[in-house]
Amino acid sequence: MAFSFQEGCPIDAFDLGAMLDKQLRPYRTIMPTLTQLPAAGRPRAEILADVTRLHDLEAERWKAGYSSGAVYHGADGHIETLNQVYALHSQSNPLHTDLWPSALKFEAEIIAMTAHMLHGAPGEVVGTVSSGGTESLLLAMKTYRDWARATRAIAAPEMIVPVTAHAAFWKAAQYFDIKLVPVPVDEHFRADVAAVRAAITPNTAVIVGSAPAFPHGIIDPIPELAALAQEHGIGCHVDACLGGFVLPWAERLGYPVPAFDFRLPGVTSMSADTHKYGYAAKGASVILYRGAELMHHQYFTISDWPGGLYMSPTFAGSRPGALSAACWAAMVSMGEEGYLEATRRILTAAAALKDGIRRIDGLRILGDPLWVVAFASVDDEAFNIYQVMEQMGRRGWSLNGLQRPAAVHIALTLRHTQPGVVERFVADLGAAVAEVRANPGALSGMAPVYGMAAQLPGEMVDEMLRTYLDLMFKA
């Protein structure tokens, strides 16, 4: 079956599958594919050689700063320290507190340090460590669902969520049977406060705001959202997964950062990803609450199970204590001075990058972001921004495609503060725009897929995404 999003540019399902398969399985021609266990175990030296080979093939792009986000620190010394700490604690599991009390020390101090950074009062703001931003957001929404049922007798809790909030809120709505009430953003891509106020009902459990939102790097009007939540006696969750370890230091450096954290009395919970700009290894985030009473609705306990008394603070049972140890090491090794300097470097690079984008004819920056920069075509009829992204990909760049409106973004990290990276990006972007302008009808790679997604019914796009997920796990 062929889909056509534009005359003369059909997308055949087989061609799409072949393209995605080639993208997801680049190693089929250089390494054997295993579909069953080997009859005898391979020598460890050979295994290490294979894994090292794959690492070396992949490391060049992100080390050189070609990726949006993905790797947030990346310096050899920093990675080596985290790897050493991880190796020392690779067997630890916080589920077994008697064997690894060190895991509890690491996690308790991660929580305390993060809460202090976000102006949480000692003893009042509490939290847990999770596996990442998605789990933190899922935990928060599950918590508000159960809190609303238990304390306000709301049988069908609702959450008010700006359309630019993270997709994990939609996942939480699906997983936990919470009604998600989407609200629009204004012309500056900030949550529309009037629309939020109008959306509040007796069933509202929580209002969500982002600091900043993933698509455009824009901070929602958190003071106004928190005030609304406080006025109605409901929760206000601030998703600072992306900005929690940047905005406090940006504020200290003198950047215009609005209040977004526990200084606002209406803020009742926050999430901040230690594995992003906290510079920990992947698989670590923090979810914080104003008060243990609220956090108790996150916990799972069972007292009459034949296996004994059982409890878990998050979704997982067993958890990798090594990730918490590495997270603790990252935070302590950075310190306040390290985070300040890292933020200074990133925001300086972002300012230069934004200036460069503004000099490219035909491009516009969406909103007024600090370091997550989304850009689009001034005139969508002039050239296809997704084809620009495709041309950037051919030059080595891994960027994020956005929709509604069609745009592309780059989240700057310490990798982009290396000498020459911003200049290379701006030069490549200018060349990519010029090439697309010169060939207005040419569409390739993911560009037609994005164009098709904008015109097909949602259920057809969902089916395409499920096909992609199937391919991910096909050997």
Residue, then its C-alpha position, 0 to 999 in steps of 0.5 A: m500500500a502506498f501513501s502519498f502526502q504530496e503529489g509525486c512523492p509517494i511513500d510505499a510501506f515496503d520502502l519505509g520498512a526497508m529504510l527503517d530497517k537499514q537505519l536500525r540495523p547498520y551492523r548486519t553486514i559487519m557482525p553476525t546476528l544472533t537469534q539463539l544462544p551460542a552452543a558454547g560461551r564465547p571467550r570474554a576477550e572476543i566479546l569485549a573486542d566486539v563491544t569495543r568495536l561497536h562503541d568506537l563506531e558510535a562514539e565519534r559523532w556524539k563526542a564531536g558534538y553532532s547530537s541534540g541532547a543525548v550525551y550531556h557531558g561526555a568528557d573522557g575523565h568524567i566518563e571514566t570516573l562514572n564507569q569506575v564507580y559503576a563497576l564497583h557497585s555493579q552488583s548492588n541493589p537498593l531492594h536489599t538494604d541489608l546488603w547494600p546500605s551504601a545505595l541508600k546513602f547515595e540515593a538519600e543524598i541525591i534527593a537532598m542535594t537536588a531538593h536544596m538546589l530547587h529551594g526545597a526546605p529540609g524535612e519538607v521536600v522529600g522524594t525518590v530516585s527513578s530510572g529517568g524522566t518518564e518514570s518520574l512523570l508517571l510516578a507523579m501522575k499516579t501519585y496525584r490520581d491516588w491522592a485525589r481518590a483518597t483525600r478528595a473522593i474524586a473517582a475520575p481524576e483529571m490532569i491539566v496539561p499544556v500541549t507542549a508538555h512531555a509525551a509521558f503525561w499522555k502515557a500516564a493518562q493511558y496507563f493509569d486511566i486519568k483523564l488528560v485535559p490538554v490546554p493550548v499555548d500562546e504565541h510565545f509557546r507558553a501555557d495559556v493561563a486563561a485556558v488552564r483556569a477555564a479547564i479546572t473542574p471539581n475532578t482536577a487533581v493536578i496542573v502541569g507546567s514545564a521548565p522548560a518544555f521539550p519541543h521549544g525550550i520555553i518555560d511555562p508561566i509557573p508562578e501563575l499555574a502554581a497560584l491557580a493550583q493553590e487557589h483551588g487546593i490541587g496539585c501543581h507538578v513542575d516538569a523540570c526534567l530538562g531544566g532542573f540542573v540548568l535553571p538554578w545556575a542560569e539564574r545565579l549567572g544573571y539570566p532572566v529565569p522566572a521562579f519555577d521551583f519550591r519557592l512558589p508555595g503552590v508547587t507541590s512536586m517537581s521532577a529533575d533528570t540527573h542523567k541529563y544536565g546533572y551529568a550522571a549516567k543514563g537511567a537516573s532522575v529525581i521526583l520530589y514532593r512537598g511533604a511525605e504525606l503526598m509522596h506516600h501515594q507513590y509507594f507500594t506496600i503489601s503486608d499479607w503476601p506469602g513472600g513476606l512484607y514487601m514494599s517498593p518506592t517506585f515501579a521497579g522492584s530490583r534497581p541498579g544501585a550502580l546507577s545511583a552510585a554513579c549519579w552521586a559521584a557525578m553530582v559531588s564531582m561537579g559541585e556548585e562551581g562545576y554546574l555554574e561553569a557548565t551552565r555558563r558555557i552552554l548558555t554562551a554557546a546557545a547565544a552564539l548559535k541563536d545569533g547564527i540561525r537568525r542570520i540564515d535567510g528563511l529561518r526563524i527561532l520559535g519563542d525566546p529559548l535559553w538553550v533548547v533552540a527550535f527553528a522553523s521556516v519563515d514560510d513553509e511554502a518556501f522550503n521543507i524544514y524536515q528536508v533541512m533536517e534530512q540534509m543536516g543528518r547527511r552532514g552528521w547531525s542528529l536533530n529532533g523533528l517537531q510538529r504543530p508547527a513543523a520545526v527542528h530543535i537542538a538541545l545544546t550540551l557541553r559537547h557543543t561548547q567545544p571549539g568550532v562546534v557552533e560555527r560548524f553547525v551554523a555553516d552546515l545549517g546555512a548550506a542545508v537550507a540553500e540546498v533545499r531551496a535549490n531543490p524544492g521538490a526533493l524529499s528523502g529520508m524521514a522528511p516525507v514521513y513527517g510530512m505524511a504524518a501531518q496529513l494522515p489520520g492519527e490511527m494510521v500514524d500510530e500504526m506506523l509508529r507501532t511498526y517502527l517499534d516492532l522493527m526495533f526488537k527484531a533481530 
